[in-house]
Amino acid sequence: MSAFHEQSKPNGSAGNGALKMSQDRTPGTGVDSPDASHADITAAFSTSLEEHGCRLDRDPDYLSQYNLDAVVTRISRIHAHVNLGIRIHTGTDDLDTQTVFLDTSRRGVVHKAIYIELHPNTVFTGAIPVAISACMAFLFDRRYSHFKSIGLRIFEDCTFHYFDVEENVRRLRRDTQHMGHRIGQELAGHIIAYFTDKGFGFIEAEKDQKFFFHIANVVDDELRAQLPTYQPGELIPALFKYGGSDGKKYPKAIDVLLDAEYDDDDDYDDDEEDDAEELY
């Protein structure tokens, strides 16, 4: 399935047909806000699909029963059969949601189905047109003609890649059994090392469990601003979610944020940071 590993970098403004998000919306009340709800995002995505000539099945009972956010049944000026189920999720590696999605696609409820993962902050910075472009590629690119379902992960810089949902669900189930933690479980610990030039570091939780994290997995603006000035030996209390092991020696920490009890007087053994870089 080499097609799943091809990373694409589409232009976030697709020519004259690019979507334009409203610029006069009151902060915090709509899709122009980083606090936009799933309903806001789904509504904005559905509206944009229709602006691009897509006809949607709007039966709420049908969508609710199969846990879909939209079903595209026709595209204006394209004389080809279209039946694409879409599920949008604002987060990464949600085992329960992906399992339900996979079950829907296997039952043949829709001809093809796409599971879209995006960060709420990207909704007003280009994620929607990127997602629509990727949906069209999944429908009409012959490399994906034999795939009934696919995952789409959109990053904060609006690049994306496709992934195999079935394979990902298997991995998440394996990882759920690793270290006794379930995917998405909230944990607490201390950042014990961070390497500014490489953009990654380590968090130590209870029982001396160490977790790898990358700056891309930090969701706290205050912590993002603080990490570049990290000093060896510094301890930074952090909250995070268990993100699985991905087959690596140390499991991954995701959705990392600064613990409200942060105290910059904490310190750590400098020698341990020298060793930490060798961990991963």
Secondary structure as the mmCIF struct_conf table of DSSP 4:
data_model
#
loop_
_struct_conf.conf_type_id
_struct_conf.id
_struct_conf.beg_label_comp_id
_struct_conf.beg_label_asym_id
_struct_conf.beg_label_seq_id
_struct_conf.end_label_comp_id
_struct_conf.end_label_asym_id
_struct_conf.end_label_seq_id
HELX_RH_3T_P HELX_RH_3T_P1 SER A 2 HIS A 5
STRN STRN1 GLN A 7 SER A 8
BEND BEND1 GLY A 12 SER A 13
HELX_RH_3T_P HELX_RH_3T_P2 GLY A 15 GLY A 17
BEND BEND2 GLN A 23 ARG A 25
HELX_LH_PP_P HELX_LH_PP_P1 THR A 26 THR A 26
TURN_TY1_P TURN_TY1_P1 PRO A 27 GLY A 28
BEND BEND3 THR A 29 GLY A 30
TURN_TY1_P TURN_TY1_P2 VAL A 31 ASP A 32
BEND BEND4 SER A 33 SER A 33
TURN_TY1_P TURN_TY1_P3 PRO A 34 ASP A 35
HELX_RH_AL_P HELX_RH_AL_P1 HIS A 38 GLU A 51
TURN_TY1_P TURN_TY1_P4 HIS A 52 GLY A 53
STRN STRN2 CYS A 54 LEU A 56
HELX_RH_AL_P HELX_RH_AL_P2 PRO A 60 GLN A 65
TURN_TY1_P TURN_TY1_P5 TYR A 66 ASN A 67
BEND BEND5 ASP A 69 ASP A 69
STRN STRN3 ALA A 70 ILE A 75
TURN_TY1_P TURN_TY1_P6 SER A 76 ARG A 77
BEND BEND6 ALA A 80 ALA A 80
STRN STRN4 LEU A 84 HIS A 89
BEND BEND7 THR A 90 THR A 92
HELX_RH_AL_P HELX_RH_AL_P3 LEU A 95 ARG A 106
TURN_TY1_P TURN_TY1_P7 ARG A 107 GLY A 108
BEND BEND8 VAL A 109 HIS A 111
STRN STRN5 LYS A 112 GLU A 117
HELX_RH_3T_P HELX_RH_3T_P3 PRO A 120 THR A 122
HELX_RH_PI_P HELX_RH_PI_P1 VAL A 123 ALA A 127
HELX_RH_AL_P HELX_RH_AL_P4 ILE A 128 PHE A 140
HELX_RH_3T_P HELX_RH_3T_P4 ARG A 142 TYR A 144
TURN_TY1_P TURN_TY1_P8 SER A 145 HIS A 146
BEND BEND9 LYS A 148 LYS A 148
STRN STRN6 SER A 149 ILE A 154
TURN_TY1_P TURN_TY1_P9 GLU A 156 ASP A 157
BEND BEND10 CYS A 158 CYS A 158
STRN STRN7 PHE A 160 PHE A 163
HELX_RH_AL_P HELX_RH_AL_P5 VAL A 165 THR A 176
TURN_TY1_P TURN_TY1_P10 GLN A 177 GLN A 177
HELX_RH_3T_P HELX_RH_3T_P5 HIS A 178 GLY A 180
TURN_TY1_P TURN_TY1_P11 ILE A 183 GLY A 184
STRN STRN8 GLU A 186 PHE A 195
TURN_TY1_P TURN_TY1_P12 THR A 196 GLY A 199
STRN STRN9 PHE A 200 ALA A 205
HELX_RH_3T_P HELX_RH_3T_P6 GLU A 206 ASP A 208
STRN STRN10 LYS A 210 HIS A 214
HELX_RH_3T_P HELX_RH_3T_P7 ILE A 215 ASN A 217
STRN STRN11 VAL A 218 VAL A 218
HELX_RH_AL_P HELX_RH_AL_P6 ASP A 221 GLN A 226
HELX_RH_3T_P HELX_RH_3T_P8 LEU A 227 THR A 229
TURN_TY1_P TURN_TY1_P13 PRO A 232 GLY A 233
STRN STRN12 GLU A 234 GLU A 234
STRN STRN13 ILE A 236 TYR A 242
TURN_TY1_P TURN_TY1_P14 ASP A 246 GLY A 247
BEND BEND11 LYS A 248 TYR A 250
HELX_LH_PP_P HELX_LH_PP_P2 PRO A 251 PRO A 251
STRN STRN14 LYS A 252 LYS A 252
STRN STRN15 ALA A 253 LEU A 258
TURN_TY1_P TURN_TY1_P15 ALA A 260 GLU A 261
TURN_TY1_P TURN_TY1_P16 ASP A 264 ASP A 265
STRN STRN16 ASP A 267 ASP A 267
HELX_RH_AL_P HELX_RH_AL_P7 ASP A 270 ALA A 276
TURN_TY1_P TURN_TY1_P17 GLU A 277 GLU A 278
#
